[in-house]
Amino acid sequence: MSLARGDVPSCYLHDGRVTWSLVAMTALASGGCGSRPSYWDSNVGTPTAQGLANGVALVDDANHRAVLLTAEADQQLSRASFSVGHQVRNVVASPDGKRLFVLSTGDWPRHSAGDERPSLTVIDTSSGATPTRYPLPEPLPDLAIDPQGRYAVAYAGAQSTSASFVQNPNEIVLFDLKPSSQTDSPNPVSRSIRSFGGSPSRLTFTPELCVHAAISCAGKDGAPAPGQRRLLLIESDIDVTLLDLDHAFLATPPAEITVRLTSGASARVVAPRGLAVDGYDMSSPGDARIALRTDDSNVFTILLGPSTGTPNDFAPTINLTDVGGAPSSIAFVHTDQGLRVAALVPSASNAVLVEPDTSLTTQIALPAPYASMSLVTSVVDAASTAPSGTDTALLWGSATGSGVAFWTLGKTVGQPYRSIEVLPDVTQPIRSVHDVPGKNPQLKVLELSQGSGFLVLDLLARTASPLHTAQTPTLAISPDGSGMWAFAPDGTDLARISFPSLTPLPLTTDLSIQAVYDVARRDGGRALVAIHSRGTLGATVFDADNPDTATARRVPALLLEGP
């Protein structure tokens, strides 16, 4: 026979190892350790694993709990269990890895007063506080988390399959995760976004924007300035909505502002494909701008300024610019001529600089059809004794021969930029680029679109070092920036690559690896937790600072114990 929740009863698990005896074998044959609760007969299902700053969360939907695994000294794991809602729809970690968000459908449809309602459970893993449970008016599957930690938003999403017979696809539910103790505003609040036929598909939280300099954007004693706002930008397939987060929880909040998107040549509706935000700068109080790229050749720029009308005290001024092809990436950049929107147009192997308030454009021929860019100015300027005051962007693409290049936005005689430096040793198509945080921000990890292996790019030395793998790897960057991990999905091979030496250290596990998580240990060190799907989930724990297969500890049946 076999147990529903593991290979052995918990009374025969000791110190992470399985102890077998004649008594244990008899217990297995008879169904366990004597009388046991019905918990042991339930199916564990397929738990969701989520990496956090100081551990790994396993969301056990079958038993309505999240099990937090915390790394201890000597490759031990401790476990803490927290209740979550029934029928989990989404699990998300906060950007800082300190909070876990679990969105649940509940017992839907409800047939009795005891059935559970839809909810959002927020677990603060850094404080040990009791989880906070927020009710929802109806099940919603998607969740957006504020990078600054203040807000969360649940919404249906453009492709959602509703658990309800009737659903309003434009409903969003806003949660204030740090409400003021002086306010009695409802939390959460439900809003139905004005619709012209679309529904929310992507949500973006802005930084502080100076939307009304005439009121004042200078705060006092840490208090928000009256002219500053944080906005929630909601993209649908036909428009973008601007919602004032700072006033969203008022009893009578101001209405959102909807910007309808049409082609400049006709009334044909165009779809947004991504946006960029120029944040608030005290030295330039009029710089609250948003740029949108669309599925045609248009870039929209939106300048936010004071309004004398209602319901908001700010209003958008919209400019439409044709950049000669569908832009694949946009960003606000600083040039010698001032602020510009940079747009990449891979179909023409061009970049276009757009003056956001006049729509004047400057075409720049690129040496390859680059489709993506990332500003690396902070790293480049930090290493310079004389910061340029203009931006530097890293360009890359997934088309054959794209490789990578550095685009420096300063100006020289006869051209509106200083240089475009192509790295000659990188000709492979690049699928994605990963930042390295912490100790080595000058490094980027480049995943290849084809073949195996990857590259580690040094932004300062302008070199790209290749690392070869026997098969296509899955990569995980250490949060402290000391190195990275590569493993073969569903295999037992694992390697640690140290930064900046790039020395690979081969490791292995007994069971196939589903995911790896580099987390902080309770004693101040770091651990790598490799998750295995066998049984009720197991793990192999390595000392991430000094990994060694000989000292790794295998921890079986992580969900074997009851809640």
Secondary structure, 3 states (H helix, E strand, C coil): CCECCECCCHHHEECCEECCCHHHHHHHHHCCCCCCCHHHHCCCCCCEEEEECCEEEEEEHHHCEEEEEEECHHHCEEEEEEECCCCEEEEEECCCCCEEEEEECCCCCCCCCCCCCCEEEEEECCCCCCCEEEECCCCCCEEEECCCCCEEEEECCCCCCCCCCCCCCCEEEEEECCCCCCCCCCCCEEEECCCCCCCCCEEEECCCEECCCCCCCCCCCCCCCCCEECEEEEECCCEEEEEEHHHCCCCCCCCCEEEECECCCCCCECCEEEEEEECCECCECCCCEEEEEECCCEEEEEEEEECCCCCCCEEEEEEEEECCCCCCEEEEEEECCEEEEEEEEHHHCEEEEECCCCCCEEEEECCCCCCEEEECHHHHHHCCCCCCCCCEEEEECCCCCCCEEEEECCCECCECCCEEEECCCCCCCEEEEEECCCCCCCEEEEEECCCCCEEEEECCCCEEEEECCCCCCEEEECCCCCEEEEECCCCCEEEEEECCCCCEEEEECCCCCCEEEEEECCCCCEEEEEEECCCCCEEEEEECCCCCCCCCEEECCCCCCCC
